[in-house]
């Protein structure tokens, strides 16, 4: 407060001196104005500090005069907020535990906590495809419940090999590998039919683990049967490629040996496009 009065007194004296005195030097007048602005700013800061101090003193008086009932009510409010935060923390810890167990798969509780439903998404070449749902019963022991997984995927065997009781995440990873490989093979078959009308699909099965194509050789009036076997059901690329033709020498030629390599290393639709673009070997 003393400092504020000193500044205000000095400011008032400068204002009176400025009125009584005519300043002939512009530089001197500018210096006085600068000094006046600085003191004015300092006065405003001191006023703000005084106002803040008064608010603090007022708040202290209110707290000192508060009745015991109000203090108890405030404590109850704080206790309630604390309990709410503790409950929220417990819930988040439980969600984190489930997330870690399932490896980040989408999970929802079912039948009043007696099981969980997991959603497994599939994709191919960057495209989002199908989702599959699987219920796991948690009581009395962990076991596979209802699901829409295709019947040719051996859920029981996967559960035993991965150790479902001890490693849920390992089981889900194995199941995801089977599902993604299946939709990848199925998508390749769709693309062959859509993008390669000159190629005839002679045979395929539900899990798309075998695919037989009839390829025509332009200018030679020959056809080649291309058989692709997928014995590893966790992959969408074939494990075996075989060519059959009336001209037995054709499949052993350098060009068709290279074609076999293409089918082994890339999806069917892309291998067919590569064959057509590079050597125009198929119609």
N, C-alpha and C positions, 0 to 999 in steps of 0.2 A: 504493500500500500504506500509506504514511504517513497519507493522508487517511482511509483505512478505520479504522486504529487509533485516530485522533483521535475519529472519530464513535462508535466502539464504546465508548471510554472515557467519552465524554460521556454516552452512553446509560446505561451502568452506573451512573455517578454519580447521574443523575436517578432511576433505579430505587431506589437505596439511600436517597436523600433522600426519596423518596415514601413509603418504608416507615417511616422514622424519624419522619416529621412528619405530624401529623394536621391535615388541611386543614379549616378551619371555613367558609371561603367557597366556595360552589358555583361561582362564576365562576372563581375561582383554580384550582380542581380541574379544571374544563373546559379551561382554558388549558394546564395541565400535560399532560392527556391528549392534547390536540391536538399539542403539541410532541413528546410521546412517539411518537405515530403517525407524524409526519413523519420523525423520526429513524429509526424502524423501517423505513419505506419506503426511506429513503436507504441504510440498511444493506443491504437486499436488492438494491438496484441495484448497489451496490459489489461485493457478492458475485458477481453475475452478470457484471460486467465483469472481475473477477479470473479467473473461470472461463473467459471468452472469451480472455483474454490467455494463459492456460495452454494452451488448445487451439491457439492460433496458434504458440506456442513449440514445442509438441509436433510440429506439422505441419512447421515449419521444420527441426527435428532429423531427422524422417523423410526429408525431401527431401535434406538434406545427406548422410545416410547411405545413400541409395539407390545401388545399384550401376549401373555403366554399361550393363549389359544391360537393366535395367528402364527406364532413361532412353531407350534406343534403341527398346524395345518401345512405350513411350508415344508417342514421335515417329512410329513407324510407324502407330499407331492414329489419330493426328491426321491424318496424311497420307492414310490411307484414307478417313476421313470427308470430308476436303476434296475428294478426287477424286470421291467419290460426289455431293457437293453440286454440283460443277462439271458432272458428267454430267446431273444432274437439271435444272440451269439450261439446258443446251444443249437438252434435250428440251422444256422449257417454251417456249423461244424458237422452236423448230420448230413446236410446236403453235400458238403465237400467229401465226406467219407464215401457216400454213395457214388459220387462222381469219380473218385479215385478207383473204387472197386470195379466200376463198369467201364472205365477207360474213356469217359466222356460221352457215352451213348445217351440218347434221350430216354429218360426214365420217368414213369408215372406209377404211383401206388394203385393197387387194385384190391378189391374185396377186403376193405377195412384193414389194410396193412398186412394181410396174409400173403401177399405176392407183389411182384412188380412187373410192369409191362415195358418192354424195351423196343425202340424203333431203330431199325438198321437201314440206312440210306445207301443206295447204290448209284454208280455212275460209270461212264465210259467215255474216254477221249475228251474229258472236260465237260461232258453233258450229264446233268442230273437225271436219273432214270427212276426206278421203282423204289418203294420203301416196303419193308417187311416188319411185321410186329410179332413179338415173342413174349409170352408170359412165363415168368419163373416163380413157382410156388416156393415160399420161404419157410413154411411150417408144415409138418414138423421138421422136414429136411428139405434142402434145396433140390428142386427137380423141375424139369421142363413141363409147362402146362400148355395152354392153347397157343396156336400160332398159325400163320399163313405162309410159312416157308414151304417151297415146293417139295413134294414127297420124295423126289429122287436125291435130295440132299440128306445125308445120314446124320440126323441130329443126335440120335442116341450114341452112335459111335464117336461123334465129335465130342460129346460130353464126357465119355469115358476116357478118350485119349488126352483131352485137354485137362482133365481133372476138374470137372464142374464144381464139386464141393469146395475145392481149395483155390481154384483159379478161374473166377468168372470171366475176368478180362481175357484170359487166354482162350477160353471157349468162344467168346464173342468175336475175338479177332479171327479165329479159325472159321467161324460161321460167316463172317463178313468176307473173308477171302473166297469162300465157295460161292457166295451170292454174287459178288462183283464179277468173278470169272464167268459165271453162268450168264448174267445179263450182257457181258461183253461179247461172248460167243453168239448169243441170240441177236444182238445188235448188228454184228457182222453179217449174219445170215440175212437180216432185213435189208442191209445196205447192198448186198450182192444182188438180191432180187430187184431192188429199186434202181441201182446205178449200172447194172450190167445185164441188160435184157438178152444179149446174145449167149449168156452163160445159163445153162439149164441145171437147176438143182434136182438131182436124181434121188437123193436120199438124205434125210436128217432125222434126228430123234428129239425127244422132249428136252433132255438136258443139254442138247447141242454138243454132244461129245463125239459125234461122227458126222461128217459132211462129205457127200459125194457130188462132184460137179462134172458136167460134160462140157468140155472145151472144144471149140472148132478151130482148126488150123487153116487160116486163109490161104487160098491158092493151091492147097495140096489135097483138098477133098478128104481130109482126115479128121478124126475126132479122138480126143484124149480124155479118159476118165481120171479125174483127180480125186483121190481119197485122203481126207484129213482126219486123223485120229487124235483125240484129246484125252489121253489116259490120266494126265494130271489135272484133276478138276478144280484146282486152285489157280489155273492159268487160262488165259483166253487165247494163247497161241498153241498150235498143235505140237504134239510130241513126235508125230510121224506123218510124213507126206509120201504118197505113192502115186505114180503115173502108170496107167495101163493103156496100151494102144496096139492095134493090129500090126503096126510097124514096130517091132520089138527094139529096134535100134534107136528109135526116136527118143524114148525116155532117158537113154544113156548119152545122148548128145550133149555137148557143152552148154548149149542154150537152155535145155530143159533141166540140166543139173543146176544151173543158176536159178531157174524158176523154182526148183525145189527149195533152194536156200531162201528165196524171197518169201515163200509161204511159211517157212520156219521162223522167220525173223520179223514179219510184220503182219497185221491183220489181213484177212482174206481179200476184202474189197480193195485195199491199197495195193496188195500184191498183184491183183488182176489189172489194176490201172497201170502199175509199173510195167507189167509185161506188154500191155498194149502200147504204152507211150514209147518204150525203148526199142522194141524190135517188131512190134505189130504181129505178135505170134498168135494172138487169139482174135476171133472175129467179134 
